[in-house]
Amino acid sequence: MRNIYMTIGDVSKIYGISKQTILYYEKLGLFLPAKIEDNGYRYYTLEECYRLEIILTLKN
């Protein structure tokens, strides 16, 4: 099965949070991208998004 990769902008729109929040969670080591390309683009899979859902649930 192939992974579906989403950009930080995609994840931001889906979850209604800012890109800065996603980068903050990355800085804390809570939410890391599946891969970072040489150009710095971050890509996330559904597995990472499940983790983000847990983070957002616990935050509330």
N, C-alpha and C positions, 0 to 999 in steps of 0.2 A: 504494500500500500504506500502510495506517495504522500509525503507531507505537504500540507498546504501552508505556505509561508505568508505571513501578514507583516506589513510595515508598522512602525510605531504610530504612524498616522491612522492606519486602519484600526489598530487596537484602541487608540485614543477615542475614535468615533464610536466604536462598538460599546465601550464601557463608560463613555461619557466623562472621561477624566482627561486632564491635560497631558501633553507630551512631557512637560516638566515633571509631573508627578511620576510618570513611568520612569524617567531618568533618575529621579530621586530614589525610587524603589530599587533601581539597578545599583545605584551608588551604595545603598545599604546592604546589597547582596540578596534582597528578597525576591526580585523578579528579573531574571537574566534572559537575554535573547538566546534563541536556539543557535543563531550564527550572526556574526558581524562580518560583513564583506570588507575588502580592502579599502573601499571608498568610505567606510564608516557607517553604511546603512545597516540598521538592525532588523532582523527578521525573527518573528515569533511563530510558533506552531500552536495548535490547540492545547497541547500539553502545558505550555507556559501560560496560556490563557486560563486554564483550570486553576493554576496556582494563583493567578491574579484574582480570580473570583473568590478564592479562599481569603486572600489578603483583604480584599474590599469588604467581605462579610465580617471578618474579625475586627476590622477598623470601625465598623458601625456597631 
